[in-house]
Amino acid sequence: METYKSTQRDPCDSMTKESEAVFSSLAKKYASKNTVSLLKLKREFTNSVMKSKQDPDEWITELEELQTRIKDIADGKAGAAISDADMMIHVLNYLPREYDIERHDCEKELEAGTLTMTKLREALGSRYAIEYEIEIEDEESQERALFAKQFKGKCNYCGKWGHKAADCNEKKRAE
């Protein structure tokens, strides 16, 4: 028995591809590409500073989005686009103080020409995980421990809730 292949294309496939192409061309056509937009984006990039306790990966992603938008608008204008080296320098210059050790190590690699955005992300991400994510786990476990240790009765000495007479501060002061 012979099987026949259809020579007709699925109309949904072609419509999806055509729709994507139309959307892409419209987005390019109507995207703001004037000097004012470029200056605004450059200012936003320049003023972007990583805040304390902020995830460095999220901040760098925001900067990379700005870098891409600036590149799209710059479209060949000399010095308008932001290079990867400029990006790494910006990241290193605007890190919070708790990243001083990582900054120092990455600056050495930048001088040697071996630093990449991937290495920079990894160094900062490791520090963030050590500094903040473990700290959050510790706070949660401490809260559970405090809740478990809390006496759920009335003190026989002072009459206040939450501690025993053996742990009463008023009793200790009176003695």
Secondary structure by P-SEA (a helix, b strand, c coil): cbbbbbccccaaaaaaaaaaaaaaaaaaaaccccaaaaaaaaaaaaaccccccccaaaaaaaaaaaaaaaaaaacccccccccaaaaaaaaaacccccaaaaaaaaaaaaaaccccaaaaaaaaaaaaaaccaaaaaaaaaaaaaaaaacccccccccccccccccccaaaaaac
